[in-house]
């Protein structure tokens, strides 16, 4: 039986969460959460100065934001209000990260802008989006890995789960990469700020949680096939039940019900912590996230902005749900020709390069993808026995993971109830059918991590006709393209 304390976890009670994890089976597989505090409440930002004082006796603060105007439920300008609050006790330098086209990207170059201002500072305060949070985490960590400056993040929307994890999703050589960085020392989620965010941003956070029904299964699949080094049920068990309640309350989320907004803040934060507990993003990021990453990677060529991460992930999540539904109900392990499941590097390199060379004129994206993919290909060859055993015991695998997945029709229905986008074509930056189909078809070629799509590809199932069949099934749910 699941530990009731685990499935009803409170993200603000870090000490209690630490004790719960110590009492799980094989606690040595779980990692400590290196955070001092998480504050979630109405008016929580009033505790910002006390939080800074608890971390340093120094007075030099670097305030990092993006250029977007942010207001709270009283229509007060959040950044200016925080600046004035900090200036009452500290010497503050305010850095606004900008880019010429107005959209801030999570790149090492933007992180370097933060690093240039760190000498002489005692603490960094980041205010804003997941991008600003990731840049602050990455910039402060790689400036001094042994002793990074204290970092306080004030979250301004419930848009992603990335605020409470120890990694940053960076755009490196035109390719989205999840890079180890650090936790915020203190995370502040003021419900009076996040409730006032554009509704589509909080719906984005709800969308990011759709990965709860696909990413952990990808994670376990990779583990069983020898394609991943670690797996533990606790990180996903911690959020699954609370995510189920969010699905049930989808219509109340659409109505901005304050209670549901509070629940979303807690479970989204727990989702970030689940990645830290695993010390990898696998509990909350699987095949659905890689589809989304590819769409982001294509935005430069398409001359469009980056969609809200969570809503894009959620649309991709419906596709991943359909894939898992197919795998658990229609995949025939006896039909697999093991001898044909192991393409050579000479076969795969041209395919990877063909998938990504069009993204830039320098081949840097294709180089980066092939560099990572070949590691996965090599490991796949090295674990032939694991796949043979997996096929022999397929029914046992299905029995284990079936409770972890949801019917794709139910997921789609809940998303419609939440007024969340269910099609790529209606995202805040609409994605054309050609780009979306390219992303779905080629996402497994992007990186080292294993997912259901890799297994379908190596098994000979993943063809253009199969992808179109899945797209057609999404269409029947009023979802997909």
Secondary structure, DSSP 8 states (H G I E B T S, - for coil): ---HHHHT--TT-HHHHHHHHHTSTTGGGS-----SEEEEETTGGGGHHHHHHHH-S--EEEEEEES---B-TT--BHHHHHHHHHHTTSEEEEEEE--TTS-----HHHHHHHHTTTTT-SEEEEEESHHHHHHHHHHHHHH-SSS--EEEEEE--S--SGGGSSEEEEEETTEEEEEE----SEEEEEHHHHTTS-HHHHHHHHHHGGGGGTHHHHHHHHHHTTS-S---SHHHHHHHHHHHHHHHTHHHHHTT-HHHHHHHHHHHHHHHHHHHHHTSGGGT-SHHHHHHHHHHHTHHHHT-----HHHHHHHHHHHHHHHHHHHHHT--GGG--GGGS---HHHHHHHHHHHHGGG-SSSHHHHHHHHHHHHHHHHHHHTHHHHHHHHHTHHHHHHHHGGG---HHHHHHHHHHTT---BGGGSSS---HHHHHHHHHHGGGS-S---HHHHHHHTT---HHHHHHHHHHHHHTT-B-
